């Protein structure tokens, strides 16, 4: 069974992949510098702060003395990350000794940040203009509803309560790699699409944003400018209103797309229009391992393979349906059962047992989340066994050869198959040979020459 993994990169991985010139230009933005400093491993942060007021280079040997012997691996990870992001520039002198120094633009911006303090990217609009703004609770509800509506629309579910306002071209960008369509058939989820649904919200958001940035050049937008704007957006204050007229044309179009994802809420006044960032937007500069933006768990799994999901979300119901049998649904409760048949359907769609177990553990109800294990062991063990049942036999396209004219030709064919890495099986007594289908053509040519 194929094993497909989605890697949801964060912004720092995308920043590191930019060309050197664009990366250097990004560092002229103080918010980029601060966001990158936040994302660095602890030891890398320490190196940056230690070298912040040093204008000259520091030798690699001197830096190695800053850590104990057992910290050599962490030291290498920190230095490699700083080099990837071009925060460190590496030089080698005539004696082949390596030294590092801070990127001067990055260094200058951080020095100003420490002296002047953090500066907001924009001033919020006064309450006299915006009147009543949604509370943080109302904004969280809006963000969750908008994100779930988008997700249901993304997987082409009939459960979507309202159509998405995202343009068809932008929706195709978000769906890339998640949906496939043949001829006039309705779009279907790919293996990556099924696995995408089992990710937590933060990881799903990274994947969508990554696709959005990766395809920005097709829309005439510079990826570096888009990354810069999105990271700057993460420094806005959640729940505050910011004037849309202060944005560029490209940024306004981006804000509209982000509003459909639930990252911001748009409002229109008599004269001005503004956007209000939600937690999804202000968490953009955090790492994927940060759990502060994850929602409270809702699933309870019992030893009899029954599953109770305390949720009113239609999206949760659709996700649980991927690997379980929904028995009935109440206004705030979904009752399901994990069966062999439901898991086999999930395995055929490319979902692994470990991904399902991880999903159940991450979304465990608070009453069971503190238990060890949060999902009963007999359930997780049985899920792994059922998956192993499918992997006992591997199907390989092959061809069988028999009725060889002589043993010499048979042994020569066996040796030819081994050399071509296509040998599967032989019966020396009856002179039968099975080889992979990929070398069938070469094998026929060899046998015709042997005759």
Secondary structure, DSSP 8 states (H G I E B T S, - for coil): ----------HHHHHHTS-HHHHHHHTTSHHHHHHHHHHS-HHHHHHHHHTTT--S-EEHHHHHTTS-GGGHHHHHHHHHHHHHTTSEEEEE-TT--EEEEE-HHHHHHHHHHHHH----SS----HHHH-S---HHHHHHHHHHHHHHHHHHHTT-TT-SS---S-HHHHHHHHTTTEE--TTS--EE-HHHHHHHTS-HHHHHHHHHHHHHHTGGGGT--HHHHHHHHHHHTTS-TT-EEEGGGS-HHHHHHHHHHHHHTSEEEEE-SS-EEEEE-HHHHTTTS-TT--TT-----EEE-TTSEEEE----HHHHHHHTTTSEEEEEETTEEEEE--HHHHHHHHHTT--HHHHHHHHHHTB-HHHHTSSSSS-HHHHHHHHHHHHHHTSS----EEEE---S-HHHHHHHHHHHHHTT-EEEEETTTTEEEEEGGGHHHHHHHHHHH-
